[in-house]
């Protein structure tokens, strides 16, 4: 029986508005694809997400790579303006929280906790495991082991929700129930298969 749900954040609770991303890319004279790859697809991100770079060093290096002369604070602010929250999912998880332990496991930077607070999401989670702070990242087994130990839940009673199949595959290999998140509606439909009624509240 599932007692615990562990959610990824980026691509699940927080998303990038495509129009705002396009405008930011245009300001930097690059494509949205290049912008996203520079921020989250290369060596800079690999180092930052496990705490090997500070927040300022990461954004400064990205700014230099994308548009030399751009202040790193301007790039960070521009990117943060693209981030939007899925409040339908937040409301659903708020209901689930009355019956299940809820935690977050995210490959993220130093901004994660600030963003969760900004969007009023932080209170949803009993624990927030941020790769930047624990110095390990999904899909490595170590971060799943760390998470299970921290939240005090066995993999076989935990549903792990992430938008990246490589992360859910790694978790499934360790005994977790998993769901590849694509959108709110399909997630709600999937819950019955895990024995979870999304509308029921604790009595």
Secondary structure in CASP SS format (residue, H / E / C, confidence):
PFRMAT SS
TARGET T0000
AUTHOR 0000-0000-0000
METHOD secondary structure of the structure
MODEL  1
X C 1.00
X C 1.00
X C 1.00
X E 1.00
X E 1.00
X E 1.00
X E 1.00
X C 1.00
X C 1.00
X E 1.00
X C 1.00
X C 1.00
X C 1.00
X E 1.00
X E 1.00
X E 1.00
X C 1.00
X H 1.00
X H 1.00
X H 1.00
X H 1.00
X H 1.00
X H 1.00
X H 1.00
X H 1.00
X H 1.00
X H 1.00
X C 1.00
X C 1.00
X C 1.00
X C 1.00
X H 1.00
X H 1.00
X H 1.00
X H 1.00
X H 1.00
X H 1.00
X H 1.00
X H 1.00
X H 1.00
X C 1.00
X C 1.00
X H 1.00
X H 1.00
X H 1.00
X H 1.00
X H 1.00
X H 1.00
X C 1.00
X C 1.00
X C 1.00
X C 1.00
X C 1.00
X C 1.00
X H 1.00
X H 1.00
X H 1.00
X H 1.00
X H 1.00
X H 1.00
X H 1.00
X H 1.00
X H 1.00
X H 1.00
X H 1.00
X H 1.00
X H 1.00
X C 1.00
X C 1.00
X C 1.00
X C 1.00
X H 1.00
X H 1.00
X H 1.00
X H 1.00
X H 1.00
X H 1.00
X H 1.00
X H 1.00
X H 1.00
X C 1.00
X C 1.00
X E 1.00
X E 1.00
X E 1.00
X C 1.00
X H 1.00
X H 1.00
X H 1.00
X H 1.00
X H 1.00
X H 1.00
X H 1.00
X H 1.00
X H 1.00
X H 1.00
X C 1.00
X C 1.00
X C 1.00
X C 1.00
X E 1.00
X E 1.00
X E 1.00
X E 1.00
X E 1.00
X E 1.00
X C 1.00
X C 1.00
X C 1.00
X C 1.00
X C 1.00
X H 1.00
X H 1.00
X H 1.00
X H 1.00
X H 1.00
X H 1.00
X H 1.00
X C 1.00
X C 1.00
X C 1.00
X H 1.00
X H 1.00
X H 1.00
X C 1.00
X C 1.00
X E 1.00
X E 1.00
X E 1.00
X E 1.00
X H 1.00
X H 1.00
X H 1.00
X H 1.00
X C 1.00
X C 1.00
X C 1.00
X C 1.00
X C 1.00
X C 1.00
X H 1.00
X H 1.00
X H 1.00
X H 1.00
X H 1.00
X H 1.00
X H 1.00
X H 1.00
X H 1.00
X H 1.00
X H 1.00
X C 1.00
X C 1.00
X C 1.00
X H 1.00
X H 1.00
X H 1.00
X E 1.00
X E 1.00
X E 1.00
X E 1.00
X E 1.00
X C 1.00
X C 1.00
X H 1.00
X H 1.00
X H 1.00
X H 1.00
X H 1.00
X H 1.00
X H 1.00
X H 1.00
X H 1.00
X C 1.00
X C 1.00
X C 1.00
X E 1.00
X E 1.00
X E 1.00
X E 1.00
X C 1.00
X C 1.00
X C 1.00
X H 1.00
X H 1.00
X H 1.00
X H 1.00
X H 1.00
X H 1.00
X H 1.00
X H 1.00
X H 1.00
X H 1.00
X H 1.00
X C 1.00
X C 1.00
X C 1.00
X C 1.00
X C 1.00
X C 1.00
X C 1.00
X C 1.00
X C 1.00
END
